[in-house]
């Protein structure tokens, strides 16, 4: 079901447009270092998994670090959308 913007309160359409403008401008700005760190860590985890499996302290430590980096990236994206 599609809702036409003419049926929405003025505040909603203005806010949506403002968010879309922020998103368009922010989409060009990426934290490339953070993304590269994530990619490098994923590669290391994959290699470590192949060598020794997921039950090593190094694998667990790197996995936690990757989780933190990905949370940082997602938080940045959320901030750009707000």
Buried (B, 14 or more C-beta within 10 A) or exposed (E): EEEEEEEEEEEEEEEEEEEEEBEEEBEEEEEEEBEEBBEEBBEBBEEBBEEEEEEEEEBEEBBEBBEEBBEBBEEBBEEBEE
